[in-house]
């Protein structure tokens, strides 16, 4: 793959990671620690790339802060 492709891919994935983390942290703050402490939350991300017929689904669990 070309260097331009690699750089654009890295930039996109960094943006996804950073903005997703910020959104989750904000939602946790808004919900309040007393509501989220010790809880687990199912998270799902669906990646679609138009023009490539790609749909990639990732599922995981995020734990609320307990301290």
BAFI-3210 file (N, C-alpha, C; in Angstrom, 3 decimals, decimal comma, padded with zeros to 6 digits):
// residues 67
n [1|2|3|4|5|6|7|8|9|10|11|12|13|14|15|16|17|18|19|20|21|22|23|24|25|26|27|28|29|30|31|32|33|34|35|36|37|38|39|40|41|42|43|44|45|46|47|48|49|50|51|52|53|54|55|56|57|58|59|60|61|62|63|64|65|66|67]
n.u [000,836|000,353|002,238|000,688|-001,859|-001,485|-000,966|-003,380|-005,142|-004,171|-004,592|-007,390|-008,164|-007,033|-008,543|-011,075|-010,647|-009,897|-012,084|-014,188|-013,504|-013,661|-016,412|-017,556|-016,495|-017,686|-020,399|-020,391|-019,699|-021,946|-023,931|-023,263|-021,223|-022,241|-024,270|-022,991|-020,904|-019,316|-020,902|-021,408|-021,191|-022,507|-020,932|-021,017|-019,590|-019,970|-018,491|-018,636|-017,685|-018,161|-018,471|-016,745|-018,183|-018,166|-018,885|-018,176|-018,332|-017,855|-017,855|-017,977|-017,213|-017,582|-016,426|-017,805|-016,448|-015,056|-013,895]
n.v [-001,183|002,324|005,135|007,429|006,295|004,794|006,880|008,354|006,429|005,963|008,527|008,714|006,529|007,349|009,640|008,459|006,885|008,822|010,668|008,951|007,997|010,401|010,951|008,773|009,138|011,603|010,889|009,106|010,832|012,545|010,740|010,194|009,199|007,688|006,281|004,813|003,414|000,363|-000,803|-002,438|-001,744|-002,444|-001,995|-000,997|-000,708|000,262|000,081|001,539|001,578|003,391|002,549|000,434|-001,675|-002,453|-003,452|-003,443|-004,801|-004,176|-005,342|-004,808|-004,453|-001,903|-000,790|000,867|003,514|002,688|003,888]
n.w [000,000|-000,512|000,791|001,180|001,452|003,823|005,669|005,568|006,495|009,123|010,205|010,077|011,760|014,184|014,686|014,980|017,297|019,272|019,301|019,879|022,433|023,864|023,624|024,992|027,575|028,222|028,216|030,364|032,463|032,389|033,106|035,705|038,434|040,560|039,353|037,389|038,543|039,012|037,106|033,931|030,472|027,347|024,306|020,920|017,761|014,453|011,411|008,324|004,972|002,304|-001,119|-000,985|-000,139|002,553|005,797|009,062|012,214|015,625|018,895|022,402|025,935|028,315|031,362|034,171|036,205|039,357|041,488]
ca.u [000,000|001,122|002,449|-000,494|-002,932|-001,167|-001,124|-004,797|-005,737|-003,770|-005,265|-008,799|-008,305|-006,737|-009,722|-012,127|-010,309|-009,922|-013,431|-015,024|-013,170|-014,217|-017,869|-017,875|-016,191|-018,715|-021,637|-020,205|-019,798|-023,335|-024,727|-022,915|-020,451|-023,068|-025,091|-022,171|-019,901|-019,510|-021,745|-020,762|-021,993|-022,221|-020,630|-020,953|-019,150|-020,160|-017,706|-019,067|-016,863|-018,919|-017,672|-016,004|-019,121|-017,617|-019,517|-017,389|-018,961|-017,020|-018,611|-017,149|-017,784|-016,897|-016,752|-017,909|-015,436|-015,472|-013,134]
ca.v [000,000|003,558|005,938|008,296|005,453|004,500|008,091|008,695|005,399|006,257|009,758|008,375|005,672|008,167|010,485|007,585|006,520|009,974|011,223|007,943|008,019|011,630|010,820|007,824|009,790|012,624|010,189|008,566|011,988|012,991|009,736|010,280|008,061|006,831|005,435|003,976|002,669|-001,075|-001,264|-002,676|-001,223|-003,045|-000,986|-001,510|000,225|-000,265|000,829|001,390|002,291|003,428|002,264|-000,820|-002,684|-002,921|-003,171|-004,163|-004,571|-004,487|-005,274|-004,950|-004,029|-000,819|-000,813|002,150|003,761|002,207|004,555]
ca.w [000,000|-000,632|001,998|001,324|001,990|005,224|006,477|005,662|007,344|010,503|010,620|010,289|012,938|015,357|014,900|015,503|018,665|020,171|019,441|020,545|023,861|024,428|023,692|026,059|028,844|028,460|028,567|031,718|033,385|032,402|033,814|037,114|038,936|041,398|038,475|036,525|039,313|039,071|036,008|032,646|029,375|026,054|023,287|019,557|016,722|013,107|010,424|006,933|003,998|001,053|-002,309|-000,799|000,334|003,824|007,077|010,073|013,510|016,778|020,142|023,592|027,199|029,002|032,778|034,849|037,240|040,677|042,565]
c.u [000,883|001,257|001,255|-001,661|-002,697|-001,383|-002,602|-005,526|-005,422|-004,482|-006,734|-008,979|-007,993|-007,941|-010,869|-011,867|-010,451|-011,339|-014,378|-014,764|-013,771|-015,730|-018,279|-017,620|-017,242|-020,034|-021,562|-020,318|-021,244|-024,229|-024,465|-022,246|-021,306|-023,929|-024,240|-021,168|-020,266|-020,377|-020,886|-021,740|-021,555|-022,016|-020,515|-020,513|-019,369|-019,430|-018,235|-018,126|-017,600|-017,978|-016,860|-016,902|-018,606|-018,505|-018,823|-017,934|-018,022|-017,877|-017,676|-017,899|-016,921|-017,369|-016,803|-016,828|-015,948|-014,705|-013,761]
c.v [001,250|004,271|006,859|007,524|005,200|005,714|008,460|007,695|005,675|007,496|009,478|007,564|006,431|009,037|009,664|007,272|007,669|010,487|010,239|007,930|009,254|011,521|009,871|008,449|010,836|011,971|009,620|009,691|012,440|012,028|009,767|009,012|007,128|005,882|004,443|003,107|001,195|-001,648|-001,599|-002,262|-001,878|-001,926|-001,670|-000,391|-000,462|000,652|000,504|002,184|002,234|003,221|000,982|-001,951|-003,315|-002,489|-004,070|-003,793|-005,040|-004,332|-005,472|-004,452|-002,943|-000,823|000,602|002,285|003,296|002,862|005,843]
c.w [000,000|000,712|002,246|001,913|003,479|006,122|006,638|006,557|008,815|011,047|010,934|011,569|014,231|015,697|015,488|016,969|019,637|020,375|020,117|022,045|024,528|024,607|024,819|027,417|029,195|028,881|029,980|032,756|033,514|033,174|035,315|037,614|039,787|040,567|037,687|037,277|039,371|037,964|034,789|031,551|028,074|025,041|021,927|018,628|015,381|012,144|009,039|006,051|002,665|-000,127|-002,194|-000,321|001,633|004,978|008,087|011,439|014,620|018,024|021,321|024,812|027,808|030,440|033,331|035,900|038,594|041,802|042,990]
res [x|x|x|x|x|x|x|x|x|x|x|x|x|x|x|x|x|x|x|x|x|x|x|x|x|x|x|x|x|x|x|x|x|x|x|x|x|x|x|x|x|x|x|x|x|x|x|x|x|x|x|x|x|x|x|x|x|x|x|x|x|x|x|x|x|x|x]
***
